Amino acid sequence: MNWLLTFLLNALAVVLADRLLANIHISGIVPALMAGAALGIVNTFLRPILMLLTFPLTLFSLGLFIFIINAITFTIASWLVPGFDVLSFGGAFWGALITGIISWLLNLLFQERK
């Protein structure tokens, strides 16, 4: 049940990023749900590989390259979902940043206390 809540909160975060940024477009609720799932899948499987491959660059940039990796994974998720369009690298960068922050805040609010 916890994964379902996380999935829905990620979809809500993507919708909010769409509302805040002009370079991201989501054409409906189904693409928003699919975008939340795609972001979860890409971040689970592809992001660790990208982090490993770009570790020297991340280390050299004092961790700032992680923002670029987040933008890349956000763009890849948009390629996988019809109706979820990221129109520029700036849109991917800010979309990933806003989605990450909103998702983190929503997860803090709605997660069960242990």
C-alpha positions as CSV (number, residue, x, y, z in Angstrom):
1,M,0.0,0.0,0.0
2,N,2.9,2.3,0.7
3,W,4.2,2.1,-2.9
4,L,0.7,3.1,-4.2
5,L,0.7,6.3,-2.1
6,T,4.2,7.1,-3.3
7,F,3.2,6.5,-6.9
8,L,0.2,8.8,-6.5
9,L,2.2,11.5,-4.8
10,N,4.8,11.4,-7.6
11,A,2.0,11.8,-10.1
12,L,0.7,14.8,-8.2
13,A,4.2,16.3,-8.0
14,V,4.5,16.0,-11.8
15,V,1.1,17.7,-12.3
16,L,2.2,20.6,-10.0
17,A,5.5,20.9,-12.0
18,D,3.4,21.1,-15.2
19,R,1.3,23.9,-13.7
20,L,4.4,25.8,-12.6
21,L,6.6,25.5,-15.7
22,A,5.8,26.4,-19.3
23,N,8.3,23.9,-20.7
24,I,6.5,20.8,-19.4
25,H,3.1,19.7,-20.7
26,I,0.9,16.9,-19.5
27,S,-2.2,16.2,-21.6
28,G,-4.4,14.6,-18.9
29,I,-4.7,12.5,-15.8
30,V,-3.6,9.2,-17.4
31,P,-0.3,10.6,-18.7
32,A,0.2,12.1,-15.3
33,L,-0.2,8.7,-13.6
34,M,2.0,7.1,-16.3
35,A,4.6,9.8,-15.8
36,G,4.7,9.1,-12.0
37,A,5.2,5.4,-12.8
38,A,7.8,6.1,-15.4
39,L,9.8,8.4,-13.1
40,G,9.7,5.7,-10.4
41,I,10.9,3.0,-12.8
42,V,13.6,5.2,-14.4
43,N,14.8,6.4,-11.0
44,T,14.9,2.8,-9.7
45,F,16.7,1.1,-12.5
46,L,18.5,3.7,-14.7
47,R,19.5,6.4,-12.2
48,P,21.9,4.2,-10.2
49,I,23.7,3.2,-13.4
50,L,24.0,6.8,-14.4
51,M,25.3,7.7,-10.9
52,L,27.9,5.0,-11.1
53,L,29.1,5.9,-14.6
54,T,29.3,9.6,-13.9
55,F,30.8,9.3,-10.4
56,P,34.1,11.0,-11.3
57,L,32.3,13.9,-12.9
58,T,30.0,14.2,-9.9
59,L,32.9,14.1,-7.5
60,F,34.8,16.7,-9.5
61,S,31.7,19.0,-9.5
62,L,31.2,18.5,-5.8
63,G,27.9,16.8,-6.4
64,L,26.3,19.4,-8.6
65,F,26.3,17.0,-11.6
66,I,23.5,15.1,-9.8
67,F,21.1,17.8,-10.9
68,I,22.1,17.1,-14.5
69,I,21.4,13.3,-13.9
70,N,18.0,14.2,-12.5
71,A,17.2,16.3,-15.6
72,I,18.3,13.4,-17.8
73,T,16.1,10.9,-16.0
74,F,13.2,13.3,-16.1
75,T,13.7,13.6,-19.9
76,I,13.9,9.8,-20.3
77,A,10.6,9.4,-18.4
78,S,9.0,11.9,-20.8
79,W,10.2,9.9,-23.8
80,L,8.5,6.8,-22.3
81,V,5.1,8.4,-21.7
82,P,2.9,9.7,-24.6
83,G,1.2,13.0,-23.5
84,F,4.1,14.0,-21.1
85,D,6.3,16.4,-23.0
86,V,9.4,18.2,-21.8
87,L,10.2,20.9,-24.3
88,S,13.7,21.9,-23.3
89,F,16.7,21.1,-21.0
90,G,15.7,23.9,-18.8
91,G,12.2,22.4,-18.4
92,A,13.8,19.1,-17.6
93,F,16.2,20.6,-15.1
94,W,13.6,22.7,-13.3
95,G,10.9,20.0,-13.7
96,A,13.1,17.5,-12.0
97,L,14.0,19.9,-9.2
98,I,10.4,21.0,-8.6
99,T,9.1,17.4,-8.8
100,G,11.7,16.2,-6.4
101,I,11.0,18.9,-3.8
102,I,7.2,18.6,-4.1
103,S,7.4,14.8,-4.0
104,W,9.6,14.9,-0.9
105,L,7.3,17.4,0.9
106,L,4.2,15.4,0.0
107,N,5.8,12.1,1.2
108,L,6.7,13.8,4.5
109,L,3.1,14.9,4.9
110,F,1.4,11.6,4.0
111,Q,3.8,8.9,5.2
112,E,2.9,6.9,8.2
113,R,4.7,7.7,11.4
114,K,6.8,4.8,12.6
